[in-house]
Amino acid sequence: MAHEIGHLLLGTPEHSSRGIMRARWEREDLRDAARRCLVFNSEQAEKMRANVRSRMLPEPGTTRSVLAFQE
């Protein structure tokens, strides 16, 4: 689930050679996941943070965030 959410937050279908965004997981990856050691790399984490921050900025011409709830 984290892998697929990673695609959404990264805004790309790309995969990495290691970590959560690896295309095909092997036995060691599953062991790392069970130990909660399977992570996004620092570049992916920063890109996700930047993408989320940019979505939280006000929409042009308004004071409302792009993520603001409709009332």
N, CA, C, O and CB atoms as a CASP TS submission, in Angstrom:
PFRMAT TS
TARGET T0000
AUTHOR 0000-0000-0000
METHOD Language model
MODEL 1
PARENT N/A
ATOM      1  N   MET     1       0.828  -1.185   0.000  1.00  0.00           N
ATOM      2  CA  MET     1       0.000   0.000   0.000  1.00  0.00           C
ATOM      3  C   MET     1       0.878   1.257   0.000  1.00  0.00           C
ATOM      4  O   MET     1       0.605   2.212  -0.727  1.00  0.00           O
ATOM      5  CB  MET     1      -0.945  -0.006   1.213  1.00  0.00           C
ATOM      6  N   ALA     2       1.930   1.247   0.819  1.00  0.00           N
ATOM      7  CA  ALA     2       2.832   2.406   0.870  1.00  0.00           C
ATOM      8  C   ALA     2       3.493   2.632  -0.486  1.00  0.00           C
ATOM      9  O   ALA     2       3.713   3.776  -0.885  1.00  0.00           O
ATOM     10  CB  ALA     2       3.910   2.210   1.960  1.00  0.00           C
ATOM     11  N   HIS     3       3.807   1.559  -1.192  1.00  0.00           N
ATOM     12  CA  HIS     3       4.420   1.661  -2.521  1.00  0.00           C
ATOM     13  C   HIS     3       3.492   2.414  -3.471  1.00  0.00           C
ATOM     14  O   HIS     3       3.930   3.327  -4.171  1.00  0.00           O
ATOM     15  CB  HIS     3       4.743   0.254  -3.087  1.00  0.00           C
ATOM     16  N   GLU     4       2.224   2.041  -3.499  1.00  0.00           N
ATOM     17  CA  GLU     4       1.270   2.680  -4.408  1.00  0.00           C
ATOM     18  C   GLU     4       0.995   4.124  -4.009  1.00  0.00           C
ATOM     19  O   GLU     4       0.872   4.988  -4.878  1.00  0.00           O
ATOM     20  CB  GLU     4      -0.036   1.894  -4.440  1.00  0.00           C
ATOM     21  N   ILE     5       0.897   4.399  -2.725  1.00  0.00           N
ATOM     22  CA  ILE     5       0.734   5.778  -2.262  1.00  0.00           C
ATOM     23  C   ILE     5       1.972   6.582  -2.628  1.00  0.00           C
ATOM     24  O   ILE     5       1.877   7.766  -2.952  1.00  0.00           O
ATOM     25  CB  ILE     5       0.482   5.827  -0.730  1.00  0.00           C
ATOM     26  N   GLY     6       3.133   5.939  -2.576  1.00  0.00           N
ATOM     27  CA  GLY     6       4.374   6.592  -3.004  1.00  0.00           C
ATOM     28  C   GLY     6       4.289   7.069  -4.441  1.00  0.00           C
ATOM     29  O   GLY     6       4.725   8.176  -4.758  1.00  0.00           O
ATOM     30  N   HIS     7       3.720   6.229  -5.328  1.00  0.00           N
ATOM     31  CA  HIS     7       3.541   6.653  -6.726  1.00  0.00           C
ATOM     32  C   HIS     7       2.686   7.908  -6.797  1.00  0.00           C
ATOM     33  O   HIS     7       3.004   8.838  -7.537  1.00  0.00           O
ATOM     34  CB  HIS     7       2.899   5.527  -7.562  1.00  0.00           C
ATOM     35  N   LEU     8       1.603   7.936  -6.033  1.00  0.00           N
ATOM     36  CA  LEU     8       0.718   9.102  -6.049  1.00  0.00           C
ATOM     37  C   LEU     8       1.419  10.347  -5.532  1.00  0.00           C
ATOM     38  O   LEU     8       1.314  11.417  -6.130  1.00  0.00           O
ATOM     39  CB  LEU     8      -0.528   8.832  -5.219  1.00  0.00           C
ATOM     40  N   LEU     9       2.140  10.208  -4.413  1.00  0.00           N
ATOM     41  CA  LEU     9       2.799  11.376  -3.817  1.00  0.00           C
ATOM     42  C   LEU     9       4.023  11.818  -4.608  1.00  0.00           C
ATOM     43  O   LEU     9       4.356  13.003  -4.624  1.00  0.00           O
ATOM     44  CB  LEU     9       3.203  11.072  -2.388  1.00  0.00           C
ATOM     45  N   LEU    10       4.693  10.878  -5.262  1.00  0.00           N
ATOM     46  CA  LEU    10       5.846  11.236  -6.085  1.00  0.00           C
ATOM     47  C   LEU    10       5.418  11.774  -7.446  1.00  0.00           C
ATOM     48  O   LEU    10       6.161  12.508  -8.097  1.00  0.00           O
ATOM     49  CB  LEU    10       6.760  10.028  -6.267  1.00  0.00           C
ATOM     50  N   GLY    11       4.220  11.404  -7.865  1.00  0.00           N
ATOM     51  CA  GLY    11       3.725  11.861  -9.164  1.00  0.00           C
ATOM     52  C   GLY    11       4.415  11.181 -10.327  1.00  0.00           C
ATOM     53  O   GLY    11       4.549  11.768 -11.401  1.00  0.00           O
ATOM     54  N   THR    12       4.860   9.931 -10.121  1.00  0.00           N
ATOM     55  CA  THR    12       5.579   9.221 -11.170  1.00  0.00           C
ATOM     56  C   THR    12       5.333   7.721 -11.081  1.00  0.00           C
ATOM     57  O   THR    12       5.121   7.195  -9.988  1.00  0.00           O
ATOM     58  CB  THR    12       7.074   9.515 -11.084  1.00  0.00           C
ATOM     59  N   PRO    13       5.358   7.025 -12.217  1.00  0.00           N
ATOM     60  CA  PRO    13       5.228   5.565 -12.198  1.00  0.00           C
ATOM     61  C   PRO    13       6.581   4.864 -12.022  1.00  0.00           C
ATOM     62  O   PRO    13       6.657   3.635 -12.052  1.00  0.00           O
ATOM     63  CB  PRO    13       4.564   5.087 -13.485  1.00  0.00           C
ATOM     64  N   GLU    14       7.638   5.647 -11.840  1.00  0.00           N
ATOM     65  CA  GLU    14       8.998   5.087 -11.772  1.00  0.00           C
ATOM     66  C   GLU    14       9.226   4.259 -10.510  1.00  0.00           C
ATOM     67  O   GLU    14       8.568   4.443  -9.487  1.00  0.00           O
ATOM     68  CB  GLU    14      10.025   6.207 -11.834  1.00  0.00           C
ATOM     69  N   HIS    15      10.185   3.340 -10.623  1.00  0.00           N
ATOM     70  CA  HIS    15      10.600   2.489  -9.508  1.00  0.00           C
ATOM     71  C   HIS    15      12.061   2.730  -9.200  1.00  0.00           C
ATOM     72  O   HIS    15      12.783   3.324 -10.002  1.00  0.00           O
ATOM     73  CB  HIS    15      10.355   0.999  -9.824  1.00  0.00           C
ATOM     74  N   SER    16      12.499   2.271  -8.038  1.00  0.00           N
ATOM     75  CA  SER    16      13.905   2.385  -7.661  1.00  0.00           C
ATOM     76  C   SER    16      14.509   0.992  -7.544  1.00  0.00           C
ATOM     77  O   SER    16      13.793  -0.008  -7.601  1.00  0.00           O
ATOM     78  CB  SER    16      14.064   3.166  -6.328  1.00  0.00           C
ATOM     79  N   SER    17      15.802   0.931  -7.383  1.00  0.00           N
ATOM     80  CA  SER    17      16.476  -0.360  -7.276  1.00  0.00           C
ATOM     81  C   SER    17      16.410  -0.936  -5.872  1.00  0.00           C
ATOM     82  O   SER    17      16.682  -2.120  -5.673  1.00  0.00           O
ATOM     83  CB  SER    17      17.915  -0.226  -7.698  1.00  0.00           C
ATOM     84  N   ARG    18      16.048  -0.102  -4.889  1.00  0.00           N
ATOM     85  CA  ARG    18      15.958  -0.554  -3.498  1.00  0.00           C
ATOM     86  C   ARG    18      14.802   0.139  -2.799  1.00  0.00           C
ATOM     87  O   ARG    18      14.295   1.156  -3.272  1.00  0.00           O
ATOM     88  CB  ARG    18      17.277  -0.286  -2.745  1.00  0.00           C
ATOM     89  N   GLY    19      14.393  -0.418  -1.673  1.00  0.00           N
ATOM     90  CA  GLY    19      13.399   0.226  -0.825  1.00  0.00           C
ATOM     91  C   GLY    19      11.966   0.001  -1.256  1.00  0.00           C
ATOM     92  O   GLY    19      11.674  -0.857  -2.090  1.00  0.00           O
ATOM     93  N   ILE    20      11.078   0.790  -0.672  1.00  0.00           N
ATOM     94  CA  ILE    20       9.637   0.638  -0.910  1.00  0.00           C
ATOM     95  C   ILE    20       9.288   0.770  -2.388  1.00  0.00           C
ATOM     96  O   ILE    20       8.378   0.094  -2.868  1.00  0.00           O
ATOM     97  CB  ILE    20       8.857   1.674  -0.105  1.00  0.00           C
ATOM     98  N   MET    21       9.986   1.615  -3.105  1.00  0.00           N
ATOM     99  CA  MET    21       9.640   1.871  -4.499  1.00  0.00           C
ATOM    100  C   MET    21      10.289   0.897  -5.483  1.00  0.00           C
ATOM    101  O   MET    21      10.288   1.144  -6.689  1.00  0.00           O
ATOM    102  CB  MET    21      10.032   3.269  -4.859  1.00  0.00           C
ATOM    103  N   ARG    22      10.832  -0.186  -4.987  1.00  0.00           N
ATOM    104  CA  ARG    22      11.391  -1.227  -5.844  1.00  0.00           C
ATOM    105  C   ARG    22      10.253  -1.896  -6.614  1.00  0.00           C
ATOM    106  O   ARG    22       9.182  -2.129  -6.053  1.00  0.00           O
ATOM    107  CB  ARG    22      12.191  -2.277  -5.006  1.00  0.00           C
ATOM    108  N   ALA    23      10.471  -2.206  -7.890  1.00  0.00           N
ATOM    109  CA  ALA    23       9.416  -2.780  -8.728  1.00  0.00           C
ATOM    110  C   ALA    23       9.063  -4.206  -8.305  1.00  0.00           C
ATOM    111  O   ALA    23       7.887  -4.552  -8.191  1.00  0.00           O
ATOM    112  CB  ALA    23       9.845  -2.768 -10.190  1.00  0.00           C
ATOM    113  N   ARG    24      10.070  -5.016  -8.078  1.00  0.00           N
ATOM    114  CA  ARG    24       9.844  -6.412  -7.675  1.00  0.00           C
ATOM    115  C   ARG    24      10.565  -6.667  -6.365  1.00  0.00           C
ATOM    116  O   ARG    24      11.780  -6.503  -6.259  1.00  0.00           O
ATOM    117  CB  ARG    24      10.331  -7.411  -8.775  1.00  0.00           C
ATOM    118  N   TRP    25       9.804  -7.062  -5.391  1.00  0.00           N
ATOM    119  CA  TRP    25      10.392  -7.314  -4.079  1.00  0.00           C
ATOM    120  C   TRP    25      10.880  -8.750  -3.991  1.00  0.00           C
ATOM    121  O   TRP    25      10.277  -9.669  -4.546  1.00  0.00           O
ATOM    122  CB  TRP    25       9.377  -7.024  -2.960  1.00  0.00           C
ATOM    123  N   GLU    26      11.977  -8.917  -3.287  1.00  0.00           N
ATOM    124  CA  GLU    26      12.547 -10.236  -3.043  1.00  0.00           C
ATOM    125  C   GLU    26      12.368 -10.585  -1.574  1.00  0.00           C
ATOM    126  O   GLU    26      11.873  -9.779  -0.786  1.00  0.00           O
ATOM    127  CB  GLU    26      14.046 -10.283  -3.446  1.00  0.00           C
ATOM    128  N   ARG    27      12.773 -11.781  -1.222  1.00  0.00           N
ATOM    129  CA  ARG    27      12.595 -12.264   0.152  1.00  0.00           C
ATOM    130  C   ARG    27      13.167 -11.292   1.175  1.00  0.00           C
ATOM    131  O   ARG    27      12.537 -11.043   2.203  1.00  0.00           O
ATOM    132  CB  ARG    27      13.250 -13.628   0.320  1.00  0.00           C
ATOM    133  N   GLU    28      14.350 -10.738   0.915  1.00  0.00           N
ATOM    134  CA  GLU    28      14.958  -9.805   1.880  1.00  0.00           C
ATOM    135  C   GLU    28      14.132  -8.531   2.033  1.00  0.00           C
ATOM    136  O   GLU    28      14.091  -7.945   3.114  1.00  0.00           O
ATOM    137  CB  GLU    28      16.383  -9.446   1.446  1.00  0.00           C
ATOM    138  N   ASP    29      13.478  -8.103   0.964  1.00  0.00           N
ATOM    139  CA  ASP    29      12.611  -6.918   1.055  1.00  0.00           C
ATOM    140  C   ASP    29      11.418  -7.196   1.959  1.00  0.00           C
ATOM    141  O   ASP    29      11.017  -6.339   2.746  1.00  0.00           O
ATOM    142  CB  ASP    29      12.124  -6.489  -0.346  1.00  0.00           C
ATOM    143  N   LEU    30      10.855  -8.391   1.847  1.00  0.00           N
ATOM    144  CA  LEU    30       9.719  -8.751   2.695  1.00  0.00           C
ATOM    145  C   LEU    30      10.146  -8.847   4.154  1.00  0.00           C
ATOM    146  O   LEU    30       9.398  -8.465   5.054  1.00  0.00           O
ATOM    147  CB  LEU    30       9.103 -10.081   2.235  1.00  0.00           C
ATOM    148  N   ARG    31      11.362  -9.362   4.383  1.00  0.00           N
ATOM    149  CA  ARG    31      11.879  -9.391   5.760  1.00  0.00           C
ATOM    150  C   ARG    31      12.048  -7.975   6.296  1.00  0.00           C
ATOM    151  O   ARG    31      11.685  -7.686   7.436  1.00  0.00           O
ATOM    152  CB  ARG    31      13.226 -10.148   5.822  1.00  0.00           C
ATOM    153  N   ASP    32      12.608  -7.084   5.455  1.00  0.00           N
ATOM    154  CA  ASP    32      12.767  -5.684   5.869  1.00  0.00           C
ATOM    155  C   ASP    32      11.416  -5.040   6.168  1.00  0.00           C
ATOM    156  O   ASP    32      11.289  -4.271   7.121  1.00  0.00           O
ATOM    157  CB  ASP    32      13.500  -4.884   4.781  1.00  0.00           C
ATOM    158  N   ALA    33      10.407  -5.353   5.353  1.00  0.00           N
ATOM    159  CA  ALA    33       9.070  -4.802   5.582  1.00  0.00           C
ATOM    160  C   ALA    33       8.516  -5.295   6.917  1.00  0.00           C
ATOM    161  O   ALA    33       7.917  -4.522   7.665  1.00  0.00           O
ATOM    162  CB  ALA    33       8.116  -5.189   4.427  1.00  0.00           C
ATOM    163  N   ALA    34       8.711  -6.566   7.214  1.00  0.00           N
ATOM    164  CA  ALA    34       8.229  -7.120   8.488  1.00  0.00           C
ATOM    165  C   ALA    34       8.934  -6.472   9.671  1.00  0.00           C
ATOM    166  O   ALA    34       8.352  -6.339  10.748  1.00  0.00           O
ATOM    167  CB  ALA    34       8.436  -8.640   8.526  1.00  0.00           C
ATOM    168  N   ARG    35      10.183  -6.071   9.475  1.00  0.00           N
ATOM    169  CA  ARG    35      10.957  -5.406  10.535  1.00  0.00           C
ATOM    170  C   ARG    35      10.741  -3.893  10.536  1.00  0.00           C
ATOM    171  O   ARG    35      11.329  -3.176  11.345  1.00  0.00           O
ATOM    172  CB  ARG    35      12.447  -5.713  10.370  1.00  0.00           C
ATOM    173  N   ARG    36       9.900  -3.419   9.632  1.00  0.00           N
ATOM    174  CA  ARG    36       9.655  -1.981   9.459  1.00  0.00           C
ATOM    175  C   ARG    36      10.919  -1.226   9.070  1.00  0.00           C
ATOM    176  O   ARG    36      11.151  -0.099   9.506  1.00  0.00           O
ATOM    177  CB  ARG    36       9.083  -1.391  10.740  1.00  0.00           C
ATOM    178  N   CYS    37      11.734  -1.877   8.233  1.00  0.00           N
ATOM    179  CA  CYS    37      12.989  -1.277   7.770  1.00  0.00           C
ATOM    180  C   CYS    37      12.959  -0.976   6.273  1.00  0.00           C
ATOM    181  O   CYS    37      13.957  -0.519   5.716  1.00  0.00           O
ATOM    182  CB  CYS    37      14.161  -2.202   8.086  1.00  0.00           C
ATOM    183  N   LEU    38      11.844  -1.223   5.627  1.00  0.00           N
ATOM    184  CA  LEU    38      11.723  -0.937   4.199  1.00  0.00           C
ATOM    185  C   LEU    38      11.218   0.492   4.086  1.00  0.00           C
ATOM    186  O   LEU    38      10.096   0.788   4.498  1.00  0.00           O
ATOM    187  CB  LEU    38      10.758  -1.959   3.467  1.00  0.00           C
ATOM    188  N   VAL    39      12.028   1.372   3.535  1.00  0.00           N
ATOM    189  CA  VAL    39      11.713   2.804   3.576  1.00  0.00           C
ATOM    190  C   VAL    39      11.854   3.449   2.202  1.00  0.00           C
ATOM    191  O   VAL    39      12.374   2.848   1.261  1.00  0.00           O
ATOM    192  CB  VAL    39      12.619   3.517   4.579  1.00  0.00           C
ATOM    193  N   PHE    40      11.381   4.680   2.114  1.00  0.00           N
ATOM    194  CA  PHE    40      11.638   5.524   0.951  1.00  0.00           C
ATOM    195  C   PHE    40      13.041   6.082   1.122  1.00  0.00           C
ATOM    196  O   PHE    40      13.476   6.329   2.246  1.00  0.00           O
ATOM    197  CB  PHE    40      10.564   6.678   0.805  1.00  0.00           C
ATOM    198  N   ASN    41      13.755   6.283   0.016  1.00  0.00           N
ATOM    199  CA  ASN    41      15.081   6.896   0.160  1.00  0.00           C
ATOM    200  C   ASN    41      14.913   8.395   0.412  1.00  0.00           C
ATOM    201  O   ASN    41      13.815   8.933   0.273  1.00  0.00           O
ATOM    202  CB  ASN    41      15.960   6.642  -1.113  1.00  0.00           C
ATOM    203  N   SER    42      15.991   9.055   0.777  1.00  0.00           N
ATOM    204  CA  SER    42      15.902  10.472   1.166  1.00  0.00           C
ATOM    205  C   SER    42      15.435  11.359   0.008  1.00  0.00           C
ATOM    206  O   SER    42      14.716  12.334   0.229  1.00  0.00           O
ATOM    207  CB  SER    42      17.261  10.963   1.675  1.00  0.00           C
ATOM    208  N   GLU    43      15.831  11.034  -1.208  1.00  0.00           N
ATOM    209  CA  GLU    43      15.397  11.820  -2.371  1.00  0.00           C
ATOM    210  C   GLU    43      13.885  11.680  -2.577  1.00  0.00           C
ATOM    211  O   GLU    43      13.195  12.666  -2.838  1.00  0.00           O
ATOM    212  CB  GLU    43      16.158  11.369  -3.649  1.00  0.00           C
ATOM    213  N   GLN    44      13.378  10.452  -2.458  1.00  0.00           N
ATOM    214  CA  GLN    44      11.941  10.227  -2.608  1.00  0.00           C
ATOM    215  C   GLN    44      11.170  10.938  -1.501  1.00  0.00           C
ATOM    216  O   GLN    44      10.145  11.569  -1.757  1.00  0.00           O
ATOM    217  CB  GLN    44      11.624   8.720  -2.594  1.00  0.00           C
ATOM    218  N   ALA    45      11.661  10.834  -0.283  1.00  0.00           N
ATOM    219  CA  ALA    45      10.978  11.473   0.852  1.00  0.00           C
ATOM    220  C   ALA    45      10.893  12.982   0.651  1.00  0.00           C
ATOM    221  O   ALA    45       9.846  13.583   0.891  1.00  0.00           O
ATOM    222  CB  ALA    45      11.708  11.156   2.174  1.00  0.00           C
ATOM    223  N   GLU    46      11.987  13.594   0.215  1.00  0.00           N
ATOM    224  CA  GLU    46      11.980  15.046   0.008  1.00  0.00           C
ATOM    225  C   GLU    46      11.047  15.435  -1.140  1.00  0.00           C
ATOM    226  O   GLU    46      10.339  16.438  -1.051  1.00  0.00           O
ATOM    227  CB  GLU    46      13.404  15.553  -0.275  1.00  0.00           C
ATOM    228  N   LYS    47      11.045  14.648  -2.211  1.00  0.00           N
ATOM    229  CA  LYS    47      10.161  14.949  -3.337  1.00  0.00           C
ATOM    230  C   LYS    47       8.699  14.844  -2.916  1.00  0.00           C
ATOM    231  O   LYS    47       7.878  15.669  -3.316  1.00  0.00           O
ATOM    232  CB  LYS    47      10.444  13.999  -4.514  1.00  0.00           C
ATOM    233  N   MET    48       8.367  13.830  -2.106  1.00  0.00           N
ATOM    234  CA  MET    48       6.986  13.710  -1.624  1.00  0.00           C
ATOM    235  C   MET    48       6.616  14.896  -0.747  1.00  0.00           C
ATOM    236  O   MET    48       5.524  15.450  -0.881  1.00  0.00           O
ATOM    237  CB  MET    48       6.797  12.400  -0.843  1.00  0.00           C
ATOM    238  N   ARG    49       7.515  15.290   0.147  1.00  0.00           N
ATOM    239  CA  ARG    49       7.229  16.450   1.009  1.00  0.00           C
ATOM    240  C   ARG    49       7.019  17.701   0.166  1.00  0.00           C
ATOM    241  O   ARG    49       6.099  18.478   0.422  1.00  0.00           O
ATOM    242  CB  ARG    49       8.379  16.677   2.020  1.00  0.00           C
ATOM    243  N   ALA    50       7.870  17.898  -0.840  1.00  0.00           N
ATOM    244  CA  ALA    50       7.751  19.081  -1.696  1.00  0.00           C
ATOM    245  C   ALA    50       6.435  19.057  -2.476  1.00  0.00           C
ATOM    246  O   ALA    50       5.775  20.088  -2.610  1.00  0.00           O
ATOM    247  CB  ALA    50       8.944  19.164  -2.668  1.00  0.00           C
ATOM    248  N   ASN    51       6.054  17.890  -2.989  1.00  0.00           N
ATOM    249  CA  ASN    51       4.798  17.784  -3.730  1.00  0.00           C
ATOM    250  C   ASN    51       3.598  18.067  -2.835  1.00  0.00           C
ATOM    251  O   ASN    51       2.658  18.742  -3.253  1.00  0.00           O
ATOM    252  CB  ASN    51       4.667  16.398  -4.355  1.00  0.00           C
ATOM    253  N   VAL    52       3.623  17.562  -1.618  1.00  0.00           N
ATOM    254  CA  VAL    52       2.519  17.810  -0.688  1.00  0.00           C
ATOM    255  C   VAL    52       2.479  19.291  -0.314  1.00  0.00           C
ATOM    256  O   VAL    52       1.406  19.894  -0.283  1.00  0.00           O
ATOM    257  CB  VAL    52       2.661  16.932   0.586  1.00  0.00           C
ATOM    258  N   ARG    53       3.649  19.883  -0.029  1.00  0.00           N
ATOM    259  CA  ARG    53       3.689  21.321   0.302  1.00  0.00           C
ATOM    260  C   ARG    53       3.112  22.154  -0.830  1.00  0.00           C
ATOM    261  O   ARG    53       2.361  23.099  -0.587  1.00  0.00           O
ATOM    262  CB  ARG    53       5.132  21.774   0.599  1.00  0.00           C
ATOM    263  N   SER    54       3.457  21.810  -2.068  1.00  0.00           N
ATOM    264  CA  SER    54       2.965  22.608  -3.200  1.00  0.00           C
ATOM    265  C   SER    54       1.450  22.502  -3.338  1.00  0.00           C
ATOM    266  O   SER    54       0.806  23.444  -3.799  1.00  0.00           O
ATOM    267  CB  SER    54       3.639  22.159  -4.504  1.00  0.00           C
ATOM    268  N   ARG    55       0.879  21.379  -2.947  1.00  0.00           N
ATOM    269  CA  ARG    55      -0.580  21.219  -3.001  1.00  0.00           C
ATOM    270  C   ARG    55      -1.276  21.975  -1.884  1.00  0.00           C
ATOM    271  O   ARG    55      -2.478  22.226  -1.958  1.00  0.00           O
ATOM    272  CB  ARG    55      -0.953  19.749  -2.928  1.00  0.00           C
ATOM    273  N   MET    56      -0.534  22.336  -0.856  1.00  0.00           N
ATOM    274  CA  MET    56      -1.124  23.039   0.283  1.00  0.00           C
ATOM    275  C   MET    56      -1.082  24.547   0.104  1.00  0.00           C
ATOM    276  O   MET    56      -1.651  25.276   0.917  1.00  0.00           O
ATOM    277  CB  MET    56      -0.407  22.656   1.564  1.00  0.00           C
ATOM    278  N   LEU    57      -0.424  25.032  -0.938  1.00  0.00           N
ATOM    279  CA  LEU    57      -0.379  26.463  -1.212  1.00  0.00           C
ATOM    280  C   LEU    57      -1.756  26.932  -1.675  1.00  0.00           C
ATOM    281  O   LEU    57      -2.520  26.148  -2.238  1.00  0.00           O
ATOM    282  CB  LEU    57       0.702  26.791  -2.279  1.00  0.00           C
ATOM    283  N   PRO    58      -2.071  28.183  -1.446  1.00  0.00           N
ATOM    284  CA  PRO    58      -3.369  28.696  -1.910  1.00  0.00           C
ATOM    285  C   PRO    58      -3.494  28.592  -3.425  1.00  0.00           C
ATOM    286  O   PRO    58      -2.514  28.748  -4.153  1.00  0.00           O
ATOM    287  CB  PRO    58      -3.557  30.155  -1.470  1.00  0.00           C
ATOM    288  N   GLU    59      -4.709  28.327  -3.887  1.00  0.00           N
ATOM    289  CA  GLU    59      -4.974  28.329  -5.315  1.00  0.00           C
ATOM    290  C   GLU    59      -4.761  29.745  -5.834  1.00  0.00           C
ATOM    291  O   GLU    59      -5.057  30.703  -5.120  1.00  0.00           O
ATOM    292  CB  GLU    59      -6.417  27.823  -5.626  1.00  0.00           C
ATOM    293  N   PRO    60      -4.259  29.905  -7.051  1.00  0.00           N
ATOM    294  CA  PRO    60      -4.049  31.246  -7.602  1.00  0.00           C
ATOM    295  C   PRO    60      -5.325  32.080  -7.548  1.00  0.00           C
ATOM    296  O   PRO    60      -6.391  31.618  -7.954  1.00  0.00           O
ATOM    297  CB  PRO    60      -3.550  31.154  -9.043  1.00  0.00           C
ATOM    298  N   GLY    61      -5.216  33.296  -7.053  1.00  0.00           N
ATOM    299  CA  GLY    61      -6.343  34.212  -6.991  1.00  0.00           C
ATOM    300  C   GLY    61      -7.266  34.003  -5.804  1.00  0.00           C
ATOM    301  O   GLY    61      -8.302  34.660  -5.705  1.00  0.00           O
ATOM    302  N   THR    62      -6.900  33.081  -4.884  1.00  0.00           N
ATOM    303  CA  THR    62      -7.738  32.834  -3.704  1.00  0.00           C
ATOM    304  C   THR    62      -6.848  32.741  -2.470  1.00  0.00           C
ATOM    305  O   THR    62      -5.622  32.803  -2.561  1.00  0.00           O
ATOM    306  CB  THR    62      -8.581  31.529  -3.876  1.00  0.00           C
ATOM    307  N   THR    63      -7.474  32.594  -1.346  1.00  0.00           N
ATOM    308  CA  THR    63      -6.735  32.340  -0.110  1.00  0.00           C
ATOM    309  C   THR    63      -6.950  30.912   0.358  1.00  0.00           C
ATOM    310  O   THR    63      -6.522  30.531   1.447  1.00  0.00           O
ATOM    311  CB  THR    63      -7.158  33.323   0.986  1.00  0.00           C
ATOM    312  N   ARG    64      -7.629  30.114  -0.493  1.00  0.00           N
ATOM    313  CA  ARG    64      -7.935  28.732  -0.127  1.00  0.00           C
ATOM    314  C   ARG    64      -6.841  27.785  -0.595  1.00  0.00           C
ATOM    315  O   ARG    64      -6.284  27.952  -1.680  1.00  0.00           O
ATOM    316  CB  ARG    64      -9.278  28.310  -0.716  1.00  0.00           C
ATOM    317  N   SER    65      -6.542  26.805   0.219  1.00  0.00           N
ATOM    318  CA  SER    65      -5.586  25.771  -0.130  1.00  0.00           C
ATOM    319  C   SER    65      -6.206  24.848  -1.187  1.00  0.00           C
ATOM    320  O   SER    65      -7.423  24.669  -1.227  1.00  0.00           O
ATOM    321  CB  SER    65      -5.158  24.967   1.131  1.00  0.00           C
ATOM    322  N   VAL    66      -5.378  24.282  -2.020  1.00  0.00           N
ATOM    323  CA  VAL    66      -5.845  23.301  -2.994  1.00  0.00           C
ATOM    324  C   VAL    66      -6.494  22.124  -2.275  1.00  0.00           C
ATOM    325  O   VAL    66      -7.396  21.483  -2.814  1.00  0.00           O
ATOM    326  CB  VAL    66      -4.680  22.815  -3.885  1.00  0.00           C
ATOM    327  N   LEU    67      -6.034  21.840  -1.053  1.00  0.00           N
ATOM    328  CA  LEU    67      -6.570  20.720  -0.280  1.00  0.00           C
ATOM    329  C   LEU    67      -7.692  21.127   0.668  1.00  0.00           C
ATOM    330  O   LEU    67      -8.124  20.316   1.487  1.00  0.00           O
ATOM    331  CB  LEU    67      -5.466  20.075   0.505  1.00  0.00           C
ATOM    332  N   ALA    68      -8.166  22.348   0.574  1.00  0.00           N
ATOM    333  CA  ALA    68      -9.221  22.815   1.479  1.00  0.00           C
ATOM    334  C   ALA    68     -10.477  21.976   1.261  1.00  0.00           C
ATOM    335  O   ALA    68     -10.815  21.604   0.137  1.00  0.00           O
ATOM    336  CB  ALA    68      -9.524  24.330   1.253  1.00  0.00           C
ATOM    337  N   PHE    69     -11.153  21.690   2.365  1.00  0.00           N
ATOM    338  CA  PHE    69     -12.397  20.937   2.297  1.00  0.00           C
ATOM    339  C   PHE    69     -13.520  21.843   1.812  1.00  0.00           C
ATOM    340  O   PHE    69     -13.570  23.029   2.139  1.00  0.00           O
ATOM    341  CB  PHE    69     -12.746  20.326   3.671  1.00  0.00           C
ATOM    342  N   GLN    70     -14.407  21.266   1.035  1.00  0.00           N
ATOM    343  CA  GLN    70     -15.588  21.996   0.606  1.00  0.00           C
ATOM    344  C   GLN    70     -16.583  22.047   1.756  1.00  0.00           C
ATOM    345  O   GLN    70     -16.835  21.024   2.394  1.00  0.00           O
ATOM    346  CB  GLN    70     -16.223  21.343  -0.649  1.00  0.00           C
ATOM    347  N   GLU    71     -17.143  23.194   2.030  1.00  0.00           N
ATOM    348  CA  GLU    71     -18.125  23.316   3.114  1.00  0.00           C
ATOM    349  C   GLU    71     -19.512  23.389   2.563  1.00  0.00           C
ATOM    350  O   GLU    71     -20.474  23.494   3.325  1.00  0.00           O
ATOM    351  CB  GLU    71     -17.847  24.536   3.971  1.00  0.00           C
TER
END
